[in-house]
Amino acid sequence: MPWNEQNYPPSMKNLKKVVRKKAIEIAGLKSIFETDFKRHSEPRLPSTAQINH
Protein backbone atom coordinates (compact mmCIF):
# COMPACT_ATOMS: atom_id res chain seq x y z
CA MET A 1 0.00 0.00 0.00
CA PRO A 2 1.46 3.38 -0.96
CA TRP A 3 2.08 5.92 1.76
CA ASN A 4 0.01 9.07 2.05
CA GLU A 5 -0.57 11.78 4.65
CA GLN A 6 -2.92 9.53 6.63
CA ASN A 7 -0.99 6.27 6.22
CA TYR A 8 2.77 6.34 6.79
CA PRO A 9 5.37 4.50 8.90
CA PRO A 10 5.41 5.23 12.66
CA SER A 11 8.99 6.46 12.33
CA MET A 12 7.66 9.48 10.40
CA LYS A 13 5.15 10.59 13.04
CA ASN A 14 7.52 13.10 14.67
CA LEU A 15 8.55 14.80 11.43
CA LYS A 16 7.21 18.23 10.60
CA LYS A 17 4.20 17.94 8.31
CA VAL A 18 5.99 19.52 5.33
CA VAL A 19 9.02 17.23 5.77
CA ARG A 20 6.81 14.14 6.11
CA LYS A 21 4.89 15.14 2.97
CA LYS A 22 8.15 15.46 1.00
CA ALA A 23 9.44 12.11 2.33
CA ILE A 24 6.21 10.42 1.24
CA GLU A 25 6.53 12.04 -2.20
CA ILE A 26 10.15 10.87 -2.58
CA ALA A 27 9.26 7.32 -1.48
CA GLY A 28 6.51 7.22 -4.11
CA LEU A 29 8.87 8.36 -6.85
CA LYS A 30 11.49 5.84 -5.78
CA SER A 31 8.90 3.08 -6.02
CA ILE A 32 7.92 4.17 -9.53
CA PHE A 33 11.56 4.28 -10.69
CA GLU A 34 12.33 0.85 -9.21
CA THR A 35 9.26 -0.70 -10.86
CA ASP A 36 10.07 0.90 -14.21
CA PHE A 37 13.74 -0.15 -13.96
CA LYS A 38 12.83 -3.78 -13.21
CA ARG A 39 10.44 -3.85 -16.16
CA HIS A 40 13.10 -2.58 -18.59
CA SER A 41 16.07 -4.50 -17.22
CA GLU A 42 14.69 -8.00 -17.74
CA PRO A 43 16.74 -9.97 -20.26
CA ARG A 44 15.13 -10.28 -23.65
CA LEU A 45 15.02 -13.57 -25.50
CA PRO A 46 16.30 -13.56 -29.09
CA SER A 47 13.73 -13.80 -31.85
CA THR A 48 13.61 -16.87 -34.10
CA ALA A 49 15.08 -14.75 -36.91
CA GLN A 50 18.14 -14.01 -34.75
CA ILE A 51 18.51 -17.67 -33.79
CA ASN A 52 18.35 -18.95 -37.40
CA HIS A 53 21.14 -16.65 -38.68
N, C-alpha and C positions, 0 to 999 in steps of 0.2 A: 504494500500500500504506500503510495507516495506521501511524503510529508506535506503538511500545510500549516496554517497558523493555529488551527485547533488540534492537530495531531502531529506531534513531533517527539523526539526522544527526551526522556527526563533530564538528560544532561544539558539540554538547552533551556530549561525552565528559568534559570537565573540570568540569562542573557537579556540585554536591553531589547525591546521589541523590534527596533529597526535592524539590529545586528542579527537577531534570530530570523527575521524575514529574509535577509540577504543570505544567511547560511542555508536556509531552506531552498532558496532560488538556486544557489550554487550546487547543492546536492541534486536537485532536479536536472540541471544541465549536465552534470557529471554522469548521471544515469543515462541520459539520452545519448551522450557521446560514447559511453561504453557499449550500449546496445547497438548503435550504428557501427562502431568499430568491429564488434564481433560478427555482425552480419556481413561486412565487407572483407573480413580477413579469413574467412573460411576457404580452404583450398578448393580450387575448381578442378573438376575432372575433365580430361581432354575429350574433345568430340570424336566421333568415329572417323571423321575426315582426317583429323590429326593423327589418329592411331594408324590408319591405313597408308600413310605416306612414309 
